[in-house]
Amino acid sequence: MPTHASRSRQILAAVIGNALEWYDFVVFGFLIAIISRLFFPADSEYASLLLTTATFGVGFFMRPVGAIVLGVYADKKGRKAALQLIIGLMTLAIAMIAFAPPYAAIGVAAPLIIVLARLLQGFATGGEFASATSFLVEMAPLKRRGLYGSLQMVGQSLAALGGAVAGALVTRGLSPEQIDSWGWRLPFVFGLLIGPLGIWIRRNLSETDEFLNARASAGPKVSIATLLTGHLRGVFVTFGLVISGTITYYVVLVYMPTFAKTQLNIPLTDAFVAQVIGLLCLTAVIPIFGWLSDQIGRKPIIIAALVGYLLFLYPLFSWVHANPTLTNLSIMQAILCSLIGVLFGPISTALAEQFSPGVRSTGLAIAYNFAVMLFGGFAQFIVTWLIRETGSPIAPAYYVMFGATVGLIAAMFLVDPSRHRR
């Protein structure tokens, strides 16, 4: 077993690498309002937004493919090898976006480059959640798995925070002409520069004992079909809970700057400030409830968070729409992001515990990424369409509440081994 100091270094390296990886993926979503007019010009702002949010979603089509390929790779070659490969692919993809000429320069080839880059990003992130979660949970002491697993979501939160800070600095520090000319590229260039750091960090990871023991005692190879049928409960529980988590993440976190600008008429500079406030709350809350799940179990915390979604979402969206100020938006984001943090604290570990070590990365990756592809990747597209079709600016709240309902049903069937360890 690794020493405490060695384990701490491994966990820190995994979390930093995870944050760098997710930063590259989510920063595109924060800058959709800018990218839409540069790469997807159309007759109306609504049409441009639909085209760009669809492109954001296109990357998710490749996530199940990446989930299968990289999940199998992680279960065969190890968590470390998979994590190194993933961040290398992501660095290549963000380079394509950072240096892509706009539509005005090369015409239709510009959006094609963006689409190809998003497909590559989707493939890479298809294996990230499962590989990083498996690594963190398997590296943890048995009675601290909730805390260690929560660091997966801390990494994602730090990535979103980095994207929001980058967006705030660019939109606040540059003129609109500078932003359109070159300023929008800066957050992507930053992601490109830190890519080699992430690769170096992941080279210094050690393989987990749990994976090595599982590989040493492995029996005959299990096909993906056999894996899925043998873990149906785990697959469906994971699928349902990820639906709730991914809808919330991509609506409340990634889509919110666009929503604030287009529906509340709040400037992007202010929207990013509110986003930073919410993400600071999210980052602080996640490990607290990850730790708490080791004390009282994962299931009660997950259920409480989802009930909180149902109680607070509609009133908060309605209140901010009626009173669209930076202060009110910041208060809403602080409350909603804190609730998300309650859910995200135990969820990574809870999902990993639905699968045995020998098939954990593959099973988790497949269930997770199909849910994200179907309900998260096109969340921004769906809510943009819902707002238009229903005529209700607060339609995003309905979609998040739908996700919370699905998550509640799935949570009832969650296997929670942490409740038997105390």
N, C-alpha and C positions, 0 to 999 in steps of 0.2 A: 504493500500500500504506500502511496506517496506521503511524504511528510506534510505537516500543515503549511510550511513555507512554500514547498514545491507545489502543493495543491493550489495555494493562493495565486502563485504566478501563472499556473495553467488556466485558472478560471479568469483571471484578469486578461490574459492573452485572448481567450475565447470570446469574452465580452467585447473587447476592443475590436477584434476582427469582425465580429457580428455587427457592431454598430457601423463600421466602415462599409460593410457589404450592403446593409439596408439603406444607408444614406444614399448610395448610388441609385437605388431603385426608387425611393420615394421623392427625391428632389424634383423629378420630372412632374409628379403630380402637383407639387406646390406652385410650379411655374406654368401650369397649363394655360392660364389667362394670357400670358405673354407668348408662349410657343404657338398658340392657336392662330394668332394673326400673322406670325412670321412664316410658319410652315404649312398652314392649312387655311389660306385665305378663301373666303366664301362671300356670298351676297349679304349675309347677316352675321352678327356676333353669335346668335344662337346656333347657326349652322357650323360656324368655325369651332365653337365649343364642343358640339356633338362629334365632329370629325376628330378633334384632339382627344376627347375623353374616350372615344372608341379606340384610338391608337394606344392610349394608356392601357386600355383593357386588352388589346391584342397581345401584349406581352404575357398575359395570363394564360393564353391558349397553349403556350409552350411549357407552362409550369407543371402540368401532369406528366409531360414527356420527361422533363428534367427530374421530376419526382421519381419516376420509375428508374431511369438510367442512373442518376446520382444516388438514389436510395439503395439500389442494388450494389452500386460501387462502394458505398459507405459500409454496407453490411459485409462486403467481401474483402475490401482492401483496408478498411478502417475509417474512423471518423476524421482523423488528421488528414489523410490523403484526399478525402472528399472535400474538406473545408479549404485546402490549398487550391484544388482545381476550380472550385466555385469562385473564389475571389479573383483568380486570374481571368476567368471568362467575363466577370463583371467589369473588370478594369478595361478590357477590350471594348465592351459595349459602350461604356461611358465616354471613351475616346471618340467613338463614332458620333455621339451626340454633341460633344464639346466642339468638334471641328466641322460639323455639317453646315454647308452653305444654306442660306434661306431660300425660300421659294422664288423670291425676286431675282436671285442670282442664277439658279440652275433649273428652275421650273419643277416639274413633277418628280424629278430625281430627289429633291430635298425631302419631301415627306416619305419617300421610299426608304431613304437612309434611316430616318427616324424609326420607321416601322421595323426595319431589320434589326436595329439596335435594341428595340423593345423586345423583339422575339428572343434575342440572345440573352437579354437581362432576365426574361421570364424563365428561360431554360436554367440559368444559373441559380436563381432564387428558388426554383423548384426543389432543390436539395438542401438549401440553407437552413430552413427552420428545423427539419427533422435531424440533420446531421449535428447542428449546434446544440439542439435540445438534448439529443441522445448523449453527446459529449458531456454536457453540464450535469445532467442527472446521474450519469454513470460515474462521474468523478466525485460526486457528493457523498458524504457520510450518510448512512441510511436514514437517520432521523433529521437530516437537514436538506432533504431533496427538494422540498418546497421552496426554500430560500434560494438554493443554487439554481434550480430550474427557472425561478422568477427572473434571474439575470439575463435569460434569453430575451424576455420582453423589455428589460431595462435597456438592452442593446438596441432593440427596435425603437424604443422611446428616445434614446439619445440620438439615433439616426434622424428621426422626425424633428427633434429639437434642433439638430444641426442644419437640417434643410430649412426650417422656419427662420433661424437666425440668418442663414445665408440669404434667404428671400428678403428679410427685413433690411439687411445691410444694403443689398442691391437696390431695392425700390426706394429706400430712404436716402441713400447717398448719391444716386445718379439721376440725371434728368431722363424723361421719357425717351428722348432721342438717343442718349447714351445706352440706355437699357436695350432698346431695339437694335442698336448697331453692334454692340459687343458685351454690354453688361450682363445680359441673361446667361452668357456662357460661363461667367466666373464661378458660380456654384458647381458646375460640371467640371471645370478645370481643377477646382479644389479637390473634387472627388477623384479625378485622374491622378493628381499629385500624391494623394494619400494611398492610392492603390498598392504601390510597391511596399509601403509600410505594412499594410495588411498581409501581403504575401510573406514578408519577412517574419511578422508576428506568428503566423500560422505554421511556419517551418519549425518553430520552436515548441510546438505542442507535443505532448506525449500521448500515446494511445491509452485508452481506459482499460483497467484491469477487467472490468465486466465484459467488455467486448472480446478481449484476448481469451478469457475463460470460456466464453460462449463459442468462440471459433475453435478452440482446442477440443471442446466436447461436442462439436456439431455432428449431427447425423447426416443422412442423405440430403441433398439440396432440395429445397422446397420451392415449387413454382409459385408465381405471383397469384395464380388462380387459387391454389391450395392455401396460400397465406391469407387471402381475403376471406375465403369460406371458413377457414379455421379461426378467424378473428372477427367474425361478423359484428358481434356486439361492440368491440373496440372500434371498428371502422365506422359504424353508424353513430356511436357516441361522439367520436372525433369529428365526423362530418357535421353533425348538428351543432356542436359547440363552436366549431370554427366558423360556421355560418354567422353566428351571433358576433363573434369577435372580429371577423374580417369586415362585415358590414359597418360595424361601429368604427373600426380603424380608418377605413377609407372614406366614410362620410364625415364623422366628427373631427378627424385629424387632418386627412389629406385634402378633402374637398372644401373644408371650411373657408380658406382664403378666397376661393372662387365664389362660394355662396355669399360671403360677406360683400364682395365687390358687386356681384350681379343682382342680388336680391335685396340687400340691405343698403346699397350705395355707400358702403364704408370703404375708404381707400385701402388699397392693398398694403400700404405701409402700416396702417392701423390694424388691419386684419392679422398681419404677421406678429405684431406686438401681442395681441390677444392670444395668438397661437403659442407664442413662447411662454406666456403665463400658464396656459393650460398644460403644456408639455412639462413644465417644471413641476407642477402638481402631480402629473402622471408618473414622472420618473421617481419622485419621492415616495409615492404611495405603493408602487409595485412591490419592492422588496419587503415592505412592512407586512403586506398580506401574503406574500410568499412564505415569510417566516411564520405568520399566524396559522397558515394552513398545515404546518408541521405540528402545531399545538392542538388544533381543533378539527383538522381534516379539510380536504379540498372542497368536498361537495357543499357543505353549508355556506361557504364563502361565495362560491360560484352562483348558487341559487339566490343569495341575498343581493349580489351585484345585478343580476338580470332582473329581479323584481324592482330594484332601484331604477334601472333603465325605463321600465314601463311606467313608473310613477312620475318621473321627472322630465322625460324627453319632451313631450308635447307642451306642458306648461312653459318650459324654458324657451323652446323655439317660438312659441306664440308671444311670450313676453318680449323677447329680443326683436322680433319682427315689428311689434307695436312700438317699441322704443329703441330704435337702432343707433346706439351710441357705442363708442369704444369701451366705456366702463361696463355697460351691460353685456356686451359681447365677451369681455374678459371674465366677468362673473360667471356667465353661462359655461364658458370653456373650462374654467377652474372646477366647477361642480361636475360637469360631464366627464372631464378627464380624470378627476379623482375617482369617479364611479368606474371608469374603464380600468383604472389602476387596481381597484378591488378585484375585478374579474381577471385581469392579466397576471396578478400576483401568483395564483395557484395553477393557472390553466395549462402552462407548458408542461409542468410536472404531471399534472392530472392526465394529460393526453399521452405522455410517454409511458405512464404506468398501465395503459390499456394493452400494451404489447410486450412480449418477451424480448430479451436483448438480441437474440439472433435474427429477429425480423423487425426490430424496432424502427430503424431508419426507413426501411422500405414501406412498412405498413403505415407509419405516421406520415411519411411524405405523400403517399398516394391519397389517403383520406383528406389530409390537410389541403393539398393543392387542388384537388377537384372542387372542394368547397370554396376555396379562394378564387379559382377561375370563374366559377358560375355566379358567385354572389358578391365577391369583393372587387374583382378586376373591372367589372362593368358597373360598379356602384355609382361612380360619378356620372356615367352615361345614363344610367337608370334614373337617378334623381333629377338630372337635367331634363330628361324626357317627362318625368312625372310632374315637375313644376309646370312645364308647358301644357301638358294634356289636362291636368286637373285645375290649372289656374290658381293653385295654392302654393305660395312661396315657402310654406313650411312642410311641403311634401317629404323632404328628407327625413323628418321625424317619423313618418309612417313606415318608411323602409327600415329604419333602425329598430323600431318597435316590433316589426315582423321578425327580424333577426333574433331579438330577445325572446320572443315567444318560442321560436324553433329551438333556441338554446336551452330554455327551461325544460322543454320536453326531453331533450337529449340528456340533460343533467340528472333526470330522475333515474336513468339507467347506468349512471357512471359507477364504475368499480373504484373504490377508494381504499386502497390498502393502507394508507397513512392512518386511518381510524383504528387499525388493529395493531399498530406498532407502539402506541403510547402506553 
